[in-house]
Amino acid sequence: MTDDAATTRAADRRWFRRPATVAAVCVVGLGLWAGIAVFGGDDREIRMEVTSTSGEVEAINWRGPDDNNKTHEVSDSGEPIETPWSERIEVASERGVIVLTALAPLGATATCRLLVGDKVLAEESGRPIASCMVTPQRAFPAS
């Protein structure tokens, strides 16, 4: 064995002998594992859907925990919104609630759904109002 090879092998083993280095590597690895287990990885997307027997709704509102439960109005023009309608939102918060509400025209029925992937978490139909909600804990359970 050459002096360069022996020096390289000794240097490769030296980092492992330092308890602080080993501890840091373990903590980083554990942190990554815990982040994936608790938060379900990077994919924390909820799909919101609204349908109506008339093909339109008068209003769609939704709110989520990531922006202090601010109400988002899909259209503020006063014009009907064509259905089916859908939108995707990312949810970072672990607490709170995601709420979706739709108002159908008189005589029609509205249906709202909250989904993660193809899994329906909440679905409600109403005449003229449909409202459904889900918590982030239910949407993204810890693995």
Backbone as CSV, one residue per row, in Angstrom:
resi,resn,N_x,N_y,N_z,CA_x,CA_y,CA_z,C_x,C_y,C_z
1,MET,0.852,-1.169,0.000,0.000,0.000,0.000,0.903,1.239,0.000
2,THR,0.508,2.217,-0.786,1.300,3.445,-0.871,0.942,4.358,0.285
3,ASP,1.823,5.335,0.497,1.563,6.299,1.571,0.281,7.087,1.321
4,ASP,-0.012,7.437,0.057,-1.233,8.183,-0.269,-2.478,7.369,0.054
5,ALA,-2.491,6.093,-0.272,-3.649,5.234,-0.007,-3.864,5.079,1.496
6,ALA,-2.772,4.897,2.254,-2.880,4.747,3.710,-3.401,6.038,4.337
7,THR,-2.948,7.183,3.851,-3.402,8.470,4.370,-4.889,8.672,4.069
8,THR,-5.322,8.305,2.864,-6.719,8.451,2.470,-7.610,7.561,3.328
9,ARG,-7.193,6.299,3.555,-7.987,5.385,4.376,-8.070,5.885,5.815
10,ALA,-6.993,6.409,6.321,-7.001,6.930,7.686,-7.925,8.152,7.788
11,ALA,-7.901,9.006,6.781,-8.756,10.196,6.778,-10.225,9.800,6.663
12,ASP,-10.499,8.751,5.862,-11.872,8.288,5.711,-12.425,7.768,7.034
13,ARG,-11.610,7.118,7.834,-12.061,6.571,9.114,-12.080,7.624,10.216
14,ARG,-11.293,8.673,10.075,-11.152,9.672,11.127,-12.477,10.384,11.435
15,TRP,-13.295,10.702,10.423,-14.548,11.415,10.674,-15.488,10.579,11.529
16,PHE,-15.410,9.267,11.371,-16.297,8.366,12.103,-15.940,8.287,13.583
17,ARG,-14.704,8.606,13.912,-14.262,8.534,15.309,-14.715,9.727,16.130
18,ARG,-15.147,10.759,15.492,-15.555,11.970,16.211,-17.021,11.854,16.600
19,PRO,-17.302,11.787,17.870,-18.689,11.613,18.313,-19.628,12.714,17.821
20,ALA,-19.146,13.932,17.764,-20.011,15.037,17.322,-20.422,14.837,15.866
21,THR,-19.516,14.360,15.039,-19.831,14.140,13.628,-20.860,13.018,13.480
22,VAL,-20.632,11.941,14.189,-21.563,10.814,14.137,-22.939,11.252,14.645
23,ALA,-22.979,11.996,15.724,-24.250,12.471,16.277,-24.973,13.377,15.287
24,ALA,-24.230,14.261,14.627,-24.833,15.174,13.657,-25.442,14.403,12.486
25,VAL,-24.728,13.399,11.993,-25.240,12.588,10.889,-26.519,11.864,11.318
26,CYS,-26.526,11.321,12.525,-27.717,10.625,13.040,-28.899,11.571,13.201
27,VAL,-28.660,12.764,13.728,-29.734,13.732,13.943,-30.329,14.171,12.604
28,VAL,-29.484,14.433,11.618,-29.981,14.844,10.305,-30.815,13.717,9.692
29,GLY,-30.323,12.492,9.760,-31.069,11.352,9.224,-32.394,11.161,9.928
30,LEU,-32.391,11.263,11.235,-33.616,11.119,12.011,-34.595,12.248,11.690
31,GLY,-34.078,13.455,11.524,-34.929,14.599,11.187,-35.607,14.415,9.837
32,LEU,-34.880,13.905,8.847,-35.477,13.658,7.542,-36.555,12.590,7.632
33,TRP,-36.275,11.521,8.367,-37.255,10.449,8.520,-38.505,10.974,9.221
34,ALA,-38.324,11.737,10.290,-39.463,12.259,11.049,-40.280,13.228,10.193
35,GLY,-39.617,14.037,9.402,-40.335,14.975,8.533,-41.210,14.264,7.530
36,ILE,-40.715,13.192,6.958,-41.500,12.427,6.003,-42.631,11.705,6.715
37,ALA,-42.354,11.132,7.884,-43.381,10.392,8.620,-44.498,11.309,9.115
38,VAL,-44.150,12.468,9.642,-45.149,13.362,10.218,-45.885,14.157,9.146
39,PHE,-45.165,14.681,8.186,-45.776,15.556,7.205,-46.127,14.863,5.896
40,GLY,-45.831,13.564,5.768,-46.233,12.835,4.579,-45.439,13.200,3.346
41,GLY,-44.221,13.631,3.487,-43.415,13.997,2.337,-43.794,15.381,1.845
42,ASP,-43.503,15.632,0.565,-43.739,16.954,0.003,-45.171,17.150,-0.480
43,ASP,-45.884,16.066,-0.751,-47.190,16.174,-1.373,-48.284,16.383,-0.327
44,ARG,-48.640,17.628,-0.101,-49.725,17.960,0.846,-50.754,18.798,0.092
45,GLU,-51.250,18.208,-0.990,-52.175,18.911,-1.865,-53.594,18.395,-1.686
46,ILE,-54.516,19.319,-1.561,-55.940,18.993,-1.493,-56.611,19.543,-2.745
47,ARG,-57.417,18.695,-3.356,-58.181,19.122,-4.529,-59.607,19.421,-4.074
48,MET,-60.094,20.594,-4.455,-61.453,21.022,-4.146,-62.261,20.929,-5.433
49,GLU,-63.458,20.336,-5.353,-64.318,20.190,-6.522,-65.736,20.627,-6.197
50,VAL,-66.385,21.253,-7.178,-67.794,21.646,-7.051,-68.511,21.261,-8.338
51,THR,-69.677,20.625,-8.179,-70.554,20.333,-9.308,-71.953,20.834,-8.956
52,SER,-72.805,20.918,-9.981,-74.178,21.380,-9.761,-75.090,20.716,-10.784
53,THR,-76.325,20.442,-10.374,-77.287,19.850,-11.307,-77.655,20.814,-12.427
54,SER,-77.430,22.098,-12.235,-77.745,23.088,-13.269,-76.544,23.421,-14.155
55,GLY,-75.357,22.915,-13.789,-74.166,23.222,-14.586,-73.488,24.524,-14.186
56,GLU,-73.997,25.164,-13.158,-73.368,26.395,-12.656,-73.749,26.600,-11.199
57,VAL,-72.963,27.416,-10.517,-73.273,27.821,-9.143,-73.167,29.331,-9.060
58,GLU,-73.836,29.880,-8.066,-73.825,31.332,-7.873,-72.541,31.806,-7.195
59,ALA,-71.999,30.963,-6.305,-70.799,31.361,-5.566,-70.049,30.124,-5.088
60,ILE,-68.725,30.277,-4.990,-67.854,29.273,-4.379,-66.906,30.025,-3.461
61,ASN,-66.848,29.596,-2.210,-65.918,30.169,-1.236,-65.148,29.032,-0.588
62,TRP,-63.897,29.307,-0.255,-63.115,28.322,0.497,-62.158,29.049,1.419
63,ARG,-61.748,28.334,2.457,-60.741,28.883,3.369,-59.902,27.742,3.913
64,GLY,-58.685,28.096,4.305,-57.756,27.102,4.835,-56.914,27.689,5.955
65,PRO,-56.208,26.837,6.671,-55.473,27.284,7.853,-54.179,28.038,7.549
66,ASP,-53.668,27.947,6.346,-52.357,28.543,6.062,-52.370,30.063,5.938
67,ASP,-53.541,30.649,5.768,-53.602,32.116,5.657,-54.613,32.693,6.649
68,ASN,-54.553,32.179,7.879,-55.416,32.661,8.968,-56.896,32.560,8.632
69,ASN,-57.271,31.510,7.931,-58.673,31.243,7.586,-59.323,32.358,6.772
70,LYS,-58.534,33.024,5.960,-59.078,34.049,5.066,-60.037,33.383,4.078
71,THR,-61.197,33.987,3.865,-62.160,33.462,2.900,-61.752,33.882,1.492
72,HIS,-61.657,32.889,0.610,-61.321,33.129,-0.799,-62.592,32.974,-1.616
73,GLU,-62.955,34.017,-2.352,-64.112,33.968,-3.233,-63.624,33.659,-4.632
74,VAL,-64.201,32.618,-5.247,-63.748,32.214,-6.570,-64.084,33.286,-7.598
75,SER,-65.236,33.915,-7.493,-65.603,34.991,-8.408,-66.329,36.064,-7.627
76,ASP,-65.886,37.284,-7.799,-66.583,38.380,-7.134,-67.303,39.271,-8.143
77,SER,-67.456,38.764,-9.374,-68.091,39.561,-10.427,-69.615,39.491,-10.389
78,GLY,-70.166,38.537,-9.619,-71.609,38.375,-9.588,-72.117,37.449,-10.682
79,GLU,-71.247,37.044,-11.595,-71.628,36.121,-12.666,-71.581,34.691,-12.153
80,PRO,-72.463,33.812,-12.663,-72.422,32.405,-12.253,-71.083,31.753,-12.634
81,ILE,-70.713,30.723,-11.884,-69.466,29.989,-12.119,-69.843,28.643,-12.722
82,GLU,-69.262,28.325,-13.878,-69.555,27.058,-14.537,-68.997,25.898,-13.733
83,THR,-69.784,24.799,-13.726,-69.317,23.573,-13.078,-69.255,22.474,-14.130
84,PRO,-68.415,21.484,-13.965,-67.607,21.223,-12.782,-66.462,22.233,-12.644
85,TRP,-66.151,22.554,-11.403,-65.067,23.468,-11.042,-64.122,22.722,-10.115
86,SER,-62.827,22.980,-10.249,-61.870,22.397,-9.297,-60.656,23.301,-9.166
87,GLU,-60.029,23.191,-8.013,-58.793,23.932,-7.736,-57.985,23.118,-6.736
88,ARG,-56.669,23.234,-6.818,-55.773,22.529,-5.905,-55.088,23.539,-5.000
89,ILE,-54.948,23.152,-3.725,-54.229,24.004,-2.785,-53.231,23.152,-2.013
90,GLU,-52.109,23.751,-1.667,-51.107,23.116,-0.805,-51.422,23.497,0.631
91,VAL,-51.340,22.531,1.530,-51.627,22.772,2.940,-50.386,22.444,3.760
92,ALA,-49.801,23.458,4.376,-48.604,23.260,5.197,-48.957,23.074,6.676
93,SER,-50.040,23.695,7.111,-50.412,23.653,8.527,-50.824,22.257,8.966
94,GLU,-50.577,21.982,10.233,-51.007,20.723,10.832,-52.333,20.876,11.562
95,ARG,-52.713,22.095,11.863,-53.953,22.360,12.607,-54.878,23.231,11.774
96,GLY,-56.116,23.255,12.194,-57.087,24.091,11.504,-58.042,23.237,10.690
97,VAL,-58.672,23.883,9.694,-59.663,23.185,8.882,-59.681,23.798,7.477
98,ILE,-59.984,22.970,6.492,-60.189,23.421,5.116,-61.690,23.315,4.879
99,VAL,-62.315,24.428,4.457,-63.767,24.473,4.263,-64.047,24.933,2.837
100,LEU,-64.945,24.223,2.161,-65.386,24.564,0.808,-66.902,24.686,0.819
101,THR,-67.423,25.807,0.287,-68.866,26.051,0.268,-69.278,26.491,-1.129
102,ALA,-70.411,25.956,-1.598,-70.940,26.332,-2.909,-72.424,26.664,-2.774
103,LEU,-72.854,27.648,-3.537,-74.248,28.080,-3.552,-74.807,27.851,-4.951
104,ALA,-75.769,26.913,-5.069,-76.392,26.613,-6.359,-77.525,27.590,-6.642
105,PRO,-77.893,27.751,-7.914,-79.065,28.583,-8.229,-80.339,27.965,-7.653
106,LEU,-81.363,28.751,-7.506,-82.637,28.297,-6.962,-83.131,27.071,-7.739
107,GLY,-83.467,26.010,-7.000,-83.981,24.791,-7.615,-82.910,23.773,-7.981
108,ALA,-81.643,24.144,-7.900,-80.544,23.230,-8.255,-79.874,22.706,-6.986
109,THR,-79.111,21.646,-7.152,-78.355,21.049,-6.055,-76.866,21.193,-6.346
110,ALA,-76.118,21.631,-5.358,-74.664,21.745,-5.470,-74.025,20.597,-4.693
111,THR,-72.869,20.166,-5.163,-72.086,19.143,-4.468,-70.657,19.635,-4.367
112,CYS,-70.082,19.510,-3.178,-68.672,19.869,-3.005,-67.920,18.626,-2.531
113,ARG,-66.638,18.547,-2.924,-65.769,17.433,-2.532,-64.390,17.966,-2.195
114,LEU,-63.769,17.347,-1.184,-62.362,17.600,-0.852,-61.648,16.267,-0.999
115,LEU,-60.570,16.257,-1.775,-59.864,15.018,-2.080,-58.368,15.153,-1.871
116,VAL,-57.725,14.043,-1.546,-56.270,13.919,-1.601,-56.022,12.775,-2.560
117,GLY,-55.384,13.091,-3.682,-55.254,12.090,-4.733,-56.649,11.738,-5.220
118,ASP,-56.981,10.448,-5.260,-58.320,10.005,-5.653,-59.204,9.693,-4.458
119,LYS,-58.686,9.904,-3.254,-59.440,9.580,-2.040,-60.324,10.760,-1.643
120,VAL,-61.636,10.523,-1.600,-62.593,11.557,-1.188,-62.594,11.630,0.332
121,LEU,-62.229,12.789,0.866,-62.189,13.002,2.310,-63.496,13.574,2.847
122,ALA,-64.146,14.384,2.040,-65.420,14.984,2.445,-66.232,15.246,1.185
123,GLU,-67.524,14.963,1.270,-68.434,15.220,0.149,-69.812,15.519,0.709
124,GLU,-70.395,16.622,0.258,-71.723,17.019,0.706,-72.500,17.608,-0.466
125,SER,-73.768,17.300,-0.500,-74.677,17.896,-1.479,-75.741,18.663,-0.734
126,GLY,-76.208,19.746,-1.332,-77.236,20.551,-0.690,-77.996,21.374,-1.701
127,ARG,-79.182,21.765,-1.278,-80.028,22.551,-2.139,-80.487,23.766,-1.384
128,PRO,-80.006,24.897,-1.560,-79.057,25.339,-2.576,-77.589,25.376,-2.103
129,ILE,-77.320,25.123,-0.802,-75.953,25.272,-0.289,-75.346,23.910,0.028
130,ALA,-74.093,23.742,-0.387,-73.312,22.562,-0.017,-72.032,23.052,0.632
131,SER,-71.676,22.421,1.739,-70.469,22.814,2.451,-69.779,21.564,2.987
132,CYS,-68.492,21.449,2.749,-67.747,20.312,3.292,-66.436,20.817,3.881
133,MET,-65.897,20.018,4.816,-64.667,20.426,5.479,-63.864,19.208,5.892
134,VAL,-62.557,19.437,6.072,-61.643,18.389,6.517,-60.492,19.052,7.254
135,THR,-59.938,18.329,8.218,-58.760,18.838,8.936,-57.498,18.331,8.262
136,PRO,-56.385,19.057,8.396,-55.118,18.553,7.861,-54.719,17.225,8.483
137,GLN,-55.056,17.010,9.762,-54.720,15.754,10.430,-55.410,14.583,9.741
138,ARG,-56.649,14.768,9.320,-57.366,13.694,8.631,-56.877,13.552,7.195
139,ALA,-56.571,14.677,6.553,-56.115,14.640,5.170,-54.735,14.019,5.022
140,PHE,-53.866,14.293,5.994,-52.470,13.819,5.916,-52.084,13.144,7.212
141,PRO,-52.620,11.957,7.490,-52.287,11.275,8.742,-50.821,10.899,8.776
142,ALA,-50.246,10.886,9.978,-48.843,10.494,10.122,-48.704,9.036,9.729
143,SER,-47.625,8.748,9.025,-47.388,7.369,8.573,-46.889,6.497,9.690
